[in-house]
Amino acid sequence: MRVSTRVEYGLAALADIAVHSEDGKTVSSAEIAERQDISQKYLEQIIMGLRQGGFVKGMKGSRGGYVLSRPANKIYLSDVLNALDNNILADARESDDEQISDIRSSVNSCLWDKLNSYMRRFAEQMTLADLIAEYKENCGQEENFMYYI
């Protein structure tokens, strides 16, 4: 499976906003771009898709930035994936060619259709809150350690 940078960066940006706006602060695109090592110009295009999908909202002003538009446990990854790339969870399509081989047809139905179905069910059950919890459990703790020399 190939995931586009739009999807990869979009999920990273959404998770970044969720983590860094937990205390009610807004998160600027410049902050996200720096932390996630993403071009700010490209990130703005991705955030526009996240805004149109109803996942984030922008706040104007000197302390402006982005916040989640609803709780992280109400944002399902399937919805985010579909908003950023509507083909990512689509079923494998047979070509219009009437002469498709029986083997290719079997491969599509036995492998790709089942794999896509599994991924769709997984993404429909996983929320942004699940992703954040996984991050905090495995990666987020490193930021809290203080080393003395």
N, C-alpha and C positions, 0 to 999 in steps of 0.2 A: 504494500500500500504506500502510496506517495502522498504526503501531506504538503500542501503549498505553504510557502512562507507567510502568506496572508493568514492562513489558519493558525500556524505555529505562533506567529507574532501576536495575533489577535487573542489567543488563549493566554499567552504570557502577559499581555497588557491588561486583560480583564482580571487575571489573578493578581497582578501588581496593584491594580486599583483596589481590589477587595482587601488585600493585606494592609496597604498603606492608608486606607480611608476608614479603618475600623473604628477609630476614635472620632469620626465625624469630619476629619480634615479632607480637603479636596486634594487631588493628585494631578499635577500638571503633566502635559505630554512631554515636556523637556525632562522632567524627573524620570518618567517611565523610560524614555529613550536612552537616558544615561544608564539607568540601572540595568536595563535589558539589552543594551548595546544594539539598538535599532535606530535606523535613520528617522529623525523626527518628521521629516516630510512624508515618508512612507507610513509612519505610525499614525499621522493625522488622517490619512486616507482610510486606514483600518479602523480607527476610532469612529470615523463617520459611519462606517458599516455597523459598528456596535451601537451607536446612537440610534440609527435607523431601525435596528433590530429591537430596540427598547431595553438594552442591557445596562447602558450608562446614560447619565445626563450631565450636561455641562453647566458649570456655574460661572457666571461672569464676575468681573471685578478684580481688584488687586490681589486677592487671595483665591482667584478663580482656578478652575481645574475640573476634574471629573470625579464623580462618585457613582456607585451602583444605583440603578434606578429601582431595584427591588432587592430583598435579602438574597444572599448567596445561595441559600438552600432552596430558592425558588427559580434559580437559573440552571436549566438543564443543558448539559453539554451538547446534546443533539440539536437543540435550538440554536446554540451559538455556531456549531458547525454548519448548519443549514443556512444561517444568515451570512456567514463568511464565504462559504463555497457550497452551493446547492447540489453539487454532484458527488460530494464526498461520501454520503451515505446512500447513494442511489444503487439500485440493483444493476448487475452486469447485464448489458443489453446484447442480444444477438444481432448480428449485422442483418441488413435487409437482403443480403445475398441468399437466394433460394438454395444455393448449393453448399450451405454450411455443413461441415462433416458431422457425423454422429458423435465422433470423439470430442470435437470442440463443443458440441451441444451438451454432452455429458459432463465435460470439465466445467462448463458454465453453471450447470444446475447442481452438480455435486460439490463443487469447490467454491466458486466465486459467489454464487447466490447464498450459500449457507454462511460463508465468511462475512459477507455484507450484512446478513440478517443478524448474526451474532454481534457485530460491531454496532449496528443500529440499536439493538436491545441494550447493550452495555451503555451507549451514549445516552439513551433515554432514561436510564436509571441513575446515572452519575450526575451530581450537581457540582456547581462551582465550590460549594462548601466542602464537599468531599475532597476536591482537588486541593483546597487550601489546608484542610486538616492533614492530608498526606504531606504537603510541603512543610508544615510546621513540625510534624513528627519526624521527618527524615532530614530536612535541610535547614529549616528556619532556626534551629537551636544554635547553630554555629555563630550566629550574630550576637548571641547573649553571653558568650564566654569572654572572660577578661583574663589576659595573660600577663603575668608579672615576670620581669627578668631581673 
